[in-house]
Amino acid sequence: MKKLLQIDFIMDGPFGEAMSEAFAPLAESIAQEKGLIWKIWTENAATKEAGGIYLFEDEASAMAYLQMHTERLNSFGISPINAKIFDINEPLSLIDRAPIV
């Protein structure tokens, strides 16, 4: 069953175009993660928050990624990290055009 992973944390930046440029190699690496279907990058420069919403093929992939990514973020000095894994109600999500097929 597909799993949605939500991660957010406080960081000083960069944001916007500078974030896109600085984190492009990281995005390429994330795109290769086992079980990842897609990621939406999130950012709010005003509140200094960043993170992402991820869709994984299964819970094992989501959990493995969360553990690895938490360790990576901690190595960058980012802590605490807020993370949640959710089941998806596919019938309702499809009514509202969610890209989960």
Secondary structure as GFF3:
##gff-version 3
##sequence-region A 1 101
A	DSSP	beta_strand	3	10	.	.	.	ID=ss1
A	DSSP	alpha_helix	16	22	.	.	.	ID=ss2
A	DSSP	alpha_helix	24	30	.	.	.	ID=ss3
A	DSSP	beta_strand	36	44	.	.	.	ID=ss4
A	DSSP	beta_strand	49	56	.	.	.	ID=ss5
A	DSSP	alpha_helix	59	75	.	.	.	ID=ss6
A	DSSP	beta_strand	81	87	.	.	.	ID=ss7
A	DSSP	alpha_helix	90	95	.	.	.	ID=ss8
###
